[in-house]
Amino acid sequence: MVLTDTKVRNAREKAKPYTLFDGGGLFLAVMPAGGKLWRWKYRFQGKQKLMAFGRFPDVGLAKARELHQAARKVLAAGTDPMQRRKALKVVTQSENTFKAIADLWMEYWKEGKTPRHVAGTMRRLEANVFPTLGALPIAEIQAPDVVAMVRAVEARGVRDVAKRALETAGQVFRYAIANGHATRNPAAEIKPRDILKPSPKTNYARIDGKDLPGLLRAIEVYQGTPVTRLAMKLMAHTFVRTSELIGARWSEINLEEKRWDIPAERMKMRTPHIVPLSSQAIEVLELLQPLTGKGDLLFPGDRDPKRSMSNNTVLKALERMGYKGRMTGHGFRGVASTILHEQGFDHQHIELQLAHAPRNAVSAAYNHALYLKQRAALMQSWSNYLEAQQRGKVLKMKGSAA
């Protein structure tokens, strides 16, 4: 027979302990000294266990059943409920701050992440989120508090950082809810467009297609460092973003398979990207290897080889070559996109190679390897076109790479 509130209240002590069962292993142990203790008997990995749920009347029948059901769900998932309870850090009310829970989240989240990614995320929290939310009890934080945090970051002129800070805060709130430290995620109630000023559209300077031969010849005879010259050549042949180029690592390059695998954490859309390498791109890499191949980075800085070259290096080189205000590193992407579309290549193949991934993370993760054969043909055709342009020849690409 299941227990009732009346049975529990009226249970009297006896000379020896006795139990009143409620079902599913939950019972009330009535002790000779008058104590009434909630206990649950269960088995885990063949061993019998006894878990305590508190003392009546501090824990009533309804609460005992609630705790019992929660523990059974943990057991059903293959975890020992008592071990889980011991493993969970007990957070007191004074410790139940956003920062304390963020530290717990970080320990959980960082598994499988690169040290660089972990360090960057922690810096983002410390610089942008903790100054506003860190000391507040996480269960009491409301949407206006989160808005204040985001706008404080935006006021520094870093809109993208403010957006990322909101996303990271939301991850911490989700962890807090999942582990019983909070009941709602105020960050989920806010969309960046609701509170952040629109980002001005950046029009990157770029030359017209008719000026491409002159630029390629200027790069070929560039009087600066050989590494910078090869960086511009590789950018022209691969049309990756400047940040993706200067952060490139030799471990990402596979010359035998003729591909460059850029990991998700280095991509704007946070999904992996494959760059098929043309024979001309491989030639650039082979020339670069004796210069920087002993280190980690393809394009290390002059002063510190452990850090990549500045993102202004390519821009300044273009300016020295007479292209100030006419061409940027990002401009190679626009030139490639325009000419490849004009030559009849498939729009979807071009967009995938430009890493203009869909916003849906699942689709983006799948699409990074989509149409790889066609994209490899596209990249080789593009390099052939650049080579012909540099030599002053006319070469019409065949958009039949689709």
SENU-517561 format. One record per residue (C-alpha): residue in one letter; y, x, z. Coordinates in pm, whole numbers, padded with zeros to 5 digits, always signed. Each point is the difference from the previous one (the first is absolute). Example, Ala and Ser with C-alpha at 12.3 -4.5 7.8 and 13.67 -1.06 7.14 Angstrom:
% SENU-517561
A-00450+01230+00780
S+00344+00137-00066
% end
This chain:
% SENU-517561
M+00000+00000+00000
V+00345+00133-00089
L+00249+00035+00280
T+00297-00220+00075
D+00319+00080+00186
T-00124-00213+00289
K-00332+00184+00026
V+00178+00334+00001
R+00251-00103+00267
N-00266-00159+00222
A-00247+00287-00017
R-00055+00113+00363
E-00113+00337+00124
K-00353+00043+00128
A-00185+00265+00191
K-00102+00165-00325
P+00180+00030-00334
Y-00081-00262-00260
T+00110-00080-00352
L+00123-00303-00193
F-00062+00030-00374
D+00237-00129-00268
G-00196+00094-00312
G-00018+00293-00240
G-00055+00242+00288
L+00327-00091+00178
F-00040-00078+00370
L+00187-00024+00329
A-00135+00228+00274
V+00067-00158+00342
M+00001+00273+00265
P-00074-00037+00375
A+00353+00113+00092
G+00147-00287-00200
G+00086+00177-00322
K-00071-00172-00332
L-00035+00248-00285
W-00030-00068-00372
R-00267+00206-00169
W-00165+00015-00342
K-00351+00127-00056
Y-00073+00131-00350
R-00208+00259-00184
F+00128+00283-00218
Q-00231+00235-00189
G-00294-00125+00208
K+00167+00056+00337
Q+00110-00273+00240
K+00368+00009+00093
L+00217-00186+00252
M+00370-00052-00077
A+00259-00125+00251
F+00267-00255-00094
G+00186-00025+00329
R+00001-00203+00323
F+00040-00373+00049
P+00258-00155+00048
D+00208+00278-00165
V-00213-00059-00308
G-00083-00364-00048
L-00293-00148-00190
A+00197-00043-00325
K+00128+00358+00009
A-00346+00137+00080
R-00141-00184-00302
E+00280+00137-00218
L-00073+00357+00109
H-00371-00062-00047
Q+00045-00123-00358
A+00225+00294-00090
A-00256+00247+00135
R-00282-00170-00191
K+00194+00044-00323
V+00031+00372+00072
L-00375+00017+00067
A-00076-00190-00320
A+00202+00261-00191
G-00236+00271+00127
T+00216+00147+00278
D-00073+00018+00371
P+00273-00220+00158
M+00016+00206+00320
Q+00032+00327-00187
R+00273-00148-00216
R+00190-00118+00306
K-00022+00347+00152
A+00107+00164-00323
L+00310-00213-00040
K+00292+00158+00176
V+00133-00227+00272
V+00366-00049-00073
T+00209-00118+00293
Q+00308-00216-00049
S+00230+00303+00041
E-00202+00190-00262
N-00026-00292-00241
T+00289+00126-00214
F+00015+00021-00376
K-00022+00380+00022
A-00306-00006+00229
I-00184-00234-00236
A+00118+00198-00303
D-00157+00312+00153
L-00330-00188+00040
W+00026-00127-00358
M+00064+00351-00128
E-00318+00131+00165
Y-00198-00280-00168
W+00178+00007-00338
K+00005+00375-00063
E-00378+00025-00053
G-00061+00103-00360
K+00369+00067-00072
T+00135+00339-00101
P+00194+00195+00268
R+00307-00014-00223
H-00019-00378-00031
V-00049-00040+00376
A+00291+00230+00083
G+00229-00180-00245
T-00084-00340+00146
M+00058+00124+00355
R+00336+00148-00100
R+00097-00334-00155
L-00081-00181+00324
E+00183+00252+00219
A+00311+00018-00217
N+00034-00362-00107
V-00200-00245+00213
F-00024+00137+00355
P+00379+00032+00057
T+00033-00380-00030
L-00341-00145+00091
G-00180+00279+00186
A+00091-00096+00358
L-00038-00378-00046
P-00316-00181+00125
I-00187-00063-00324
A-00092-00358+00092
E+00366-00088+00049
I+00140+00143-00324
Q+00150-00269-00224
A+00093-00004-00369
P+00371+00074+00072
D-00104+00320+00178
V-00192+00111-00308
V+00293-00093-00225
A+00229+00214+00218
M-00236+00295-00043
V-00015-00036-00378
R+00376-00038-00040
A+00066+00303+00222
V-00211+00209-00238
E+00163-00152-00308
A+00344+00085+00143
R-00090+00367-00045
G-00018-00060-00375
V-00379+00020-00028
R-00112-00343-00118
D-00350+00112-00099
V-00053+00157+00342
A+00109-00327+00165
K-00255-00189-00207
R-00278+00242+00093
A+00099-00019+00368
L-00043-00379-00013
E-00345+00038-00157
T-00114+00253+00261
A+00130-00215+00287
G-00201-00290-00142
Q-00317+00211+00014
V+00061+00075+00368
F+00052-00370+00078
R-00324-00091-00180
Y-00187+00257+00208
A+00159-00140+00317
I-00116-00352-00086
A-00352+00113-00083
N-00032+00180+00335
G+00157-00261+00224
H+00341+00162+00061
A+00204-00260-00190
T-00043-00343-00156
R+00235+00015-00301
N+00130+00237-00263
P+00378-00045-00035
A+00010+00254-00282
A-00217-00233-00211
E+00268-00268+00027
I+00250+00216-00186
K+00012+00101-00365
P+00204+00309-00097
R+00198-00203-00253
D+00111-00233+00281
I+00188+00270+00189
L+00045+00306-00223
K+00272+00031-00259
P-00131+00007-00358
S-00081+00349-00120
P+00231+00101-00284
K-00188+00055-00324
T-00003+00367-00091
N+00046+00084-00364
Y-00138+00350-00044
A+00176+00200-00270
R-00223+00079-00292
I+00038+00124-00353
D-00082-00198-00312
G-00314+00075-00195
K+00201+00182-00270
D+00114+00256+00259
L-00353+00071+00125
P-00073+00296-00234
G+00310+00186+00118
L-00089-00053+00366
L-00358+00120-00048
R+00120+00315-00174
A+00252+00061+00277
I-00276-00027+00261
E-00214+00246-00195
V+00271+00270+00019
Y+00129-00089+00348
Q+00136+00312+00172
G-00073-00110+00357
T-00321+00062+00196
P-00331-00041-00189
V-00122-00248+00263
T+00300-00230-00060
R-00047+00022-00378
L-00368-00095+00035
A+00091-00283+00236
M+00226-00151-00268
K-00271+00042-00263
L-00264-00167+00216
M+00239-00283+00081
A+00066-00054-00370
H-00372-00017-00080
T-00103-00218+00297
F+00320-00202+00066
V-00079-00033+00371
R+00273-00061+00258
T+00187+00306+00129
S-00143-00043+00351
E-00352-00018-00142
L+00057+00317-00203
I+00153+00223+00267
G-00256-00107+00262
A-00297+00074-00226
R-00285+00200+00152
W-00258+00211-00176
S-00272-00197+00179
E+00110-00306-00201
I-00054+00173-00335
N-00338-00007-00175
L+00026+00209-00315
E-00364-00054-00097
E+00034-00378+00003
K+00356+00023-00137
R+00157-00219+00267
W+00250+00011+00281
D-00082-00230+00293
I+00309-00080+00207
P-00094-00148+00341
A+00144-00331+00118
E+00220+00151+00270
R+00198+00192-00264
M+00059-00299-00227
K+00295-00237+00013
M-00229-00306+00006
R-00240+00163+00249
T-00299-00029-00233
P-00185+00292-00167
H+00096+00100-00353
I-00189+00187-00273
V+00184+00212-00256
P-00225+00094-00295
L+00090+00355-00101
S+00058+00080-00366
S-00092+00339-00138
Q+00371+00093+00008
A+00030-00102+00367
I-00307+00210+00081
E+00160+00296-00178
V+00307-00038+00225
L-00222-00004+00308
E-00189+00308-00116
L+00331+00185-00040
L+00109-00121+00345
Q-00321+00094+00179
P+00064+00379+00018
L+00346-00072+00139
T-00079-00252+00277
G-00377-00053-00010
K-00067+00199+00318
G+00193-00255+00204
D-00041-00373+00062
L+00297-00124-00203
L+00047+00015-00375
F+00376+00029+00043
P+00084+00166+00333
G+00356+00069+00107
D+00155+00342-00048
R+00075+00048+00370
D-00305-00162+00157
P-00321-00005-00209
K-00152-00254+00241
R+00261-00257-00099
S+00046-00146-00347
M+00299+00078-00216
S+00307-00217+00047
N+00009-00333-00181
N+00328+00120-00154
T-00154+00310-00158
V-00083-00170-00329
L+00334-00185-00005
K+00198+00321+00053
A-00202+00177-00269
L+00081-00277-00247
E+00366+00028+00093
R-00002+00378-00062
M-00150-00071-00341
G+00298-00223-00087
Y-00150-00340+00079
K+00211-00094+00302
G+00051-00376+00001
R-00228-00033-00302
M-00349+00062+00138
T-00185-00006+00333
G-00357+00071+00104
H-00060-00374+00021
G+00141-00030-00352
F-00324+00140-00145
R-00170-00323+00111
G+00249-00217-00184
V-00017+00209-00316
A-00380-00012+00000
S-00009-00374+00065
T+00247-00076-00281
I-00166+00219-00262
L-00357-00102+00087
H+00094-00367-00026
E+00176+00064-00331
Q-00312+00176-00128
G-00211-00308+00072
F-00200+00104+00304
D-00130-00277+00224
H+00262-00108+00256
Q-00257-00031+00278
H-00133+00351-00060
I+00353+00142+00011
E+00089-00188+00318
L-00318+00114+00173
Q+00069+00360-00095
L+00356-00032+00130
A-00156-00124+00328
H+00199-00321-00019
A-00278-00150+00211
P-00014-00369+00096
R+00127-00079+00349
N-00340-00131+00102
A-00158+00298+00176
V-00356-00098-00093
S+00089-00032-00368
A+00191+00327+00005
A-00286+00190+00161
Y-00236-00133-00269
N+00238+00050-00292
H+00065+00367+00065
A-00318+00084-00195
L+00022-00284-00251
Y+00006+00083-00375
L-00042+00368+00083
K-00150+00088-00340
Q+00287-00169-00185
R+00257+00162+00231
A-00151+00344-00062
A+00037-00055-00374
L+00357-00118+00056
M+00088+00313+00199
Q-00147+00233-00262
S+00191-00180-00275
W+00319+00030+00205
S-00047+00375+00048
N-00074+00046-00370
Y+00322-00186-00075
L+00203+00221+00236
E-00149+00315-00152
A+00089-00115-00350
Q+00352-00097+00109
Q+00056+00342+00156
R-00103+00168-00326
G+00223-00226-00206
K-00286-00185-00163
V-00028-00374-00049
L-00310-00147+00158
K-00058-00371+00020
M-00234-00086+00283
K-00269-00258-00050
G+00024-00280+00245
S-00364-00071-00067
A-00085+00189+00317
A-00060-00348+00137
% end
